[in-house]
Amino acid sequence: MNQTYSEPDISQRLSISTYVYRGHQPISVRTLARLAEHGIRRIEVNESPDQFDLTRADSIQHLERDCRDAGVTICAYHASHTGFTEIDTEDKRRATLDQCKRQIDTLLTSGGTIWGSHIRALDEAGEDCLTELLRYVEGTEAVIVLENFPRSPVFVEDRMQTIERIDHPQLGLLLDIGHVRNGSGENPMTLAGGPAATLGRCGDRLRFLHLHGYVDRDHYPPCCDGDRIQWTELFQKLHDIGYPGYFNFEPRGLAFFDDTLARVQAMPARIAALLAAGS
């Protein structure tokens, strides 16, 4: 029985966020084709209202066409502009839910299943909206994920308490490894034992990942100079807990780093070699 990941295991589940192009290159057949040329054939679509509307089928059909022409498929939406804050009227509640539902509809039509938003701390109205949205996705393959952030009340532990309290099979955690913090303000994913402890707390509630290098902050290319992430321990523990999702990377690219895509492309072989050496 395979006790860890092989290079094909990781390659088959490799994904990248379109955040890699944020702020400097529009999403197009050309930019998507660059991903495929680097062996990256799945994307998490980062919400970009200036380029496309995740709530509109016609807008997503254009994006799907560009993906198809480039040999890339959509696996997830990162609805970073969408959330359940300041819902103080019934009209706002309905408008927010309608926006989320229409995004999930186009996600499923495009073949994706993971919908994550920048939902901040949930008040009673926000949690009611989330609960209604979970009822909406029942009977579909959609999974709603809550992302952790490096502050209270949205640390990993806070998110896990919310997820466990609501206890719905289509609700899980989006673990951003750059946003994890311990009581001393350090990122445990950079410390020996930290990834195992964090992932152990997440268990089978972990459904999606934001992976990137971490030097003085997050969103660096993986395994860049100075990267402090404990990659071997991280991937071994992902294997141990039976993580079912994609290995989705969320680094910045040009004009911040000129080797991001090459480094992500190299990760399946690099991680497999590290795991083999550590076994």
N, C-alpha and C positions, 0 to 999 in steps of 0.2 A: 504493500500500500504506500502511495506517495505521501511522504510526511512533510512536504513543502512544495512550493511552486516551481515549475519548470519555466523556461523562457517562453514556450508556446502558451502555457497557462496564462501568463501575464499579457502576452501580445494579443491574445484573443479577447481580452477584456480591457484593452487600452483605450482610453478616451482623453479628450482635452476640452477645456472650456474655451469658448470664443473670446473670453477675457484676454487671451494671448494677443488678440488684435485690437483690443480696446484703446481708443484714443489716437490711433495712428494709421489704421488701415480698415477700410470697410469690408464687411463680409461679402464675398463675391466668389464666382467660380474659380478665379485665379488664386485667391487666398485659401479657399477650401482645398484646391488641388495641391497646394503646397503641403497641407497636412497629409494628404494621401501619399505624396511623394516621400514623406518621412515615416510612412508606415502607420499613420494615425488615421483611422477610418470611422471613428465615432466622435460626436461632439455633444457637449453640453452647451446649449444656446443661452448666452448671457443676454438678458433683456436689454434691448437697444432701441428705444422708441424713435430715435432719429433715423433708423434704418429699416425697421420692420415692426409690425404690430402682432404680438403673440396671440391676441384675442381674435384676429381676423383670418378666416380660412384663406382668402385670396392672397393675403400677405405671406402667410406661411407656405402656400403652394409655390410661390416664387422662390422662397428659400429652399424648399424641398427639391425643386427643379435644379437649382444650382448645386445642391448637395449630390443629387443623383448624377449630374453631369461630371462632378468631380470625384465620384466614387466614395462618398462619405454619407453616413446616416446619422440621424438625430436620436440620441438616447435620453436626453434630459433637458428641462428648462430650468434656468436659474433666474427666477422672477425677482430680481434684486430691487426693482422699483415698486413692488407690490407687497402689501402687508395689511395687517389688521390694527392699525393705530388710529386714534382720534375718531373712532366710530361712535359719535354721540347723537346721531339721529337715525331714524329708520331708513331714510333715503340713502344715507351713507352706507348703512349696513347692506342694503340691497345692491347698491352700485358696486361695492367691494366684492361681494359674493358673485355677482354677475361677471365681473372682470376675471376673477379666479376661475370660475367654471368655464368660461369661454377659452381661457388659456389651456386648461386641462383638456378641453375638447379638441383643440388643434394639436396639442401634444400627442394625444392618442391617435389621431388621424395620421400624424407624421410617423408613427411607429415608436415614439418614445414612451417611457413609463414613469420617469422620476420628475416630480414637480417640487421645487424648493423655492421658498421666498425668504426675503429678509424680514421675517416676522420677528418683531422685537418682543419685549416682555408682554405676555398676554394678560390683559385685564378681563373682567367677566364678559364684556361684549366681544372682545377678540376671541376668547375661548369658545363662546357660543358660535361665532362664525366658523372657526376651525372645525368644530363638531359637525356643523351643518355641511361643510365642505367634505368631510369624511363620509357622511351619509351619501353625498352626491357621487362619490367615486366607487361606492360599493357595487360589486358586480363587474367592475372593470379591472384592468391590470395596473391602474395608476397607483403610485405611492407618493404620499406627501411627506416631505422631509423638512425638519427644522434644523437650521444651521447654528452652531455654537459661535459665540463671540468672546473676546478677552475682557469681559466685564460682567459684573453682577447686574441684573439677575438672568443672564443668558450664558453663563459658563456651561461646560459640558454637564456638570452635575445638575444644574437648574433645568437644562433641556431634558435630561433623563427623567427627572422627577415629573415634569409635565407629560412626557410621553408615557410613562408608566401609569400615571394617574388616569389619563384618557383611555389608555389600553385598547387601542384599535389596531388590527393587523395591518392596515394600510397607512399607518403613521410610524415614522422612524426618524433616526438622526442622520443629518448630513454633517459628518465630522470634518471640519477644516483644521488640519494639523498645525497651521500657523497661528490659530486663534486659541489654542489650549494654554491655560495658565494654572500654576499651583499656588499655594498660599503665600509663597515668597515672590510671586510675580514672574517666575521663570516659566519657560515653555517646557513641559515635561517630555515633549517629543524629541527634545535635544539632549535628554539625560538618560543614562542607562537605567532601565527599569521603568521609565516613564511611559513608553508606548504600550507595554504589556499591562500596566495598571490602568491606563486610560481605556484601552480596548476591552479589557476585562470588565470594566464598568459598563461599557456600551452593550456588549454581548450581541444577541441576535436582533437588537433594536437598531444596530448600525446598518444603514441601507445605501449610503452613498458617501463619496469622499471628495474633498478638495486637497490635492497633493501638490506640494511645491517645496522648493528649497527654503531654508530659513537661515539667514546670517544675522543681521541686526534687526530684521523684520521678515515678514513673509513675502510670498510671490516671486521669489528668486527661482531661476531654473534649478531643477533637481541635480544634486551632486555637483554644483558649481563650486568654485574656490570658496572655501570658508563655510560651506553648507554644514549645519550642525545636526540635521535630522538623523535619528538613529534608524536608518533605512532597513538594515537587516532585522533588527528586533521588530520593527513595525510590520514588515511583510510576514515574518514568521508568525506573529500573533494574529494577523489577519487570517492566515491559513488555519491557525489553531481554533479560532472562534467560528470558522466556517463562513466568513464574510461572503455574501452571495452576489455582490454588485460589481460595478465597473471600477477599474483603477483610473480614476479621473484626475488629471493634472490641471492646475489652475495657476500657472506662472505667467508673468508678463513676458512679452516678446519685444521685438523692435518697437520703438526706438530705445527701449531700456536695455535689452540684452540681445546680442546678435546671434547667440547659439542656442536659444531656447528649444526650438523644434528638434535640433540634432540631439540635445541632451534628453529630451523626452523619448525620442526614438531609441536611444541607447538604453533606456531604463529596463526593459524586459531582460535583456542579456546581462546587464550590470547587476540587477537584483537577484536573478537566478544564480549568478556566479557567487555573489555574497552569501546567499543562503546555502549553496553547496559547500562553500568553504567553512561555514559555521556549523555544519551538521556533523 
